[in-house]
Amino acid sequence: MKYYSTNGKSDRATLQEAVVKGLASDRGLFMPEVIKQLPASFFEKMKDMSFQEIAYTVADAFFGEDVDAESLKKIVYETLNFDVPLVPVNDNIYSLELYHGPTLAFKDVGARFMSRLLGYFIAKENQKEVNVLVATSGDTGSAVANGFLGVKGIRVFVLYPKGKVSPIQECQFTTLGQNITALEIDGVFDDCQALVKSAFMDADLNNHMKLTSANSINVARFLPQAFYYFYAVSQLHKLGKKDNIVICVPSGNFGNITAGLFGKKMGLPVSRFIAANNKNDIFYQYLLTGKYSPKASIQTIANAMDVGDPSNFARVLDLYKGSHEAIKSEISGCTYTDEQIKDTLKECYQKNDYLLDPHGAVAYRALCEHLKGNEVGVFLETAHPAKFKDTVENIIGEEVVVPQKLQEFMKGKKQSVELSKDFDAFKAYLMTK
Ligand SMILES: *Cc1c(COP(=O)(O)O)cnc(C)c1O
């Protein structure tokens, strides 16, 4: 399968090129040339298949032309070695808990899949070592570092702002060792991101080493997120709920929801999507006005969604051939303040005895407000509430138990390389690697 750029100004790439490069040379995002329809027979028997079996069928449609069946199956099964339960929260709203992976965040799925696919290509072609640069405000760094840990032929550099990530998150990428290096930058998240961007543009560095990114611009990270949309629908079918399924996604960079939209193009019976936003409401405004006006991001308590210029918007636009009408007909939006997020989290806990995290709370509220009587709603619960322990405890006034898996990270020894936010220093460091 070939991949084209959303900017339309660079040559078509193979899957391997798209995964290794991340971004097309015209700075556009890669899109698969064909989105394969899955047969009706698959949708009929989906309810009797395991999560891994369903995921493999979807993965085969995306990557089957470029990866041999046995390797692809192994990648899928290794990636999804944890449960994704669909939990009823009230009468017609279900939570798809995507936080049972190693770092308790949905990004584990994409990060694990991408690391293994990249590892597969490096091993197959006996390629030069690849260096993954990732800037993080917390969650991406931990998922990527853990996803890539120990994968041969890949080194990961996690850049994070000194003193600005939570202690648990910091432990999740500074205690791993092996092929993971944490770079503690004296600056804010935007400085980290700027360093990574400059590195990708720097000719000396690119001659010296092979560099790639691991955020949701990479096709190998965002496409696998389609797997659990199919699984959610299969579980609803099992419960006899087949019609008018609505999926609501707490959105930041829009990689997650874009994967769901791909699922719909492949025939997944979902009637519509809701993109739930915090105060960073760029997409919501786009739906209202037809104009896309990126802004500086605003800090909120659902901070993994604090994105003022969502990169995957380009993919959404491309999927619907730029038509505002077509986008509006399948996706609606909403935007909530921190106060509303807090109220929702607290009320849901008191009424339903179900603890949300701030991101899931945004999506749950959207379903409560916008689901019609004949519809059934699923929201993606993207992180375990204990990852936002202080915030959640302040809202509900009770202690939140930290799962064992998360506590384990706190035991390791922190190791990081301290750097200024100056590009020359960062470059000089990488040139020694
Ligand atoms: C990354 C993240 C999101 C946003 O996902 P996008 O794919 O960027 O839209 C939502 N919730 C949590 C907890 C996240 O870590």
PDBQT file of the ligand as one rigid body, heavy atoms in Angstrom, charges set to zero:
ROOT
HETATM    1  C1  LIG A 501      -3.363  11.992  24.372  1.00  0.00    +0.000 C 
HETATM    2  C2  LIG A 501      -4.576  11.981  25.232  1.00  0.00    +0.000 A 
HETATM    3  C3  LIG A 501      -5.837  12.422  24.750  1.00  0.00    +0.000 A 
HETATM    4  C4  LIG A 501      -6.016  13.042  23.388  1.00  0.00    +0.000 C 
HETATM    5  O1  LIG A 501      -5.857  12.125  22.332  1.00  0.00    +0.000 OA
HETATM    6  P1  LIG A 501      -5.604  12.660  20.836  1.00  0.00    +0.000 P 
HETATM    7  O2  LIG A 501      -5.365  11.429  20.029  1.00  0.00    +0.000 OA
HETATM    8  O3  LIG A 501      -4.408  13.555  20.910  1.00  0.00    +0.000 OA
HETATM    9  O4  LIG A 501      -6.832  13.399  20.433  1.00  0.00    +0.000 OA
HETATM   10  C5  LIG A 501      -6.929  12.289  25.580  1.00  0.00    +0.000 A 
HETATM   11  N1  LIG A 501      -6.815  11.791  26.825  1.00  0.00    +0.000 NA
HETATM   12  C6  LIG A 501      -5.635  11.382  27.322  1.00  0.00    +0.000 A 
HETATM   13  C7  LIG A 501      -5.578  10.872  28.715  1.00  0.00    +0.000 C 
HETATM   14  C8  LIG A 501      -4.473  11.455  26.547  1.00  0.00    +0.000 A 
HETATM   15  O5  LIG A 501      -3.308  11.061  27.060  1.00  0.00    +0.000 OA
ENDROOT
TORSDOF 0
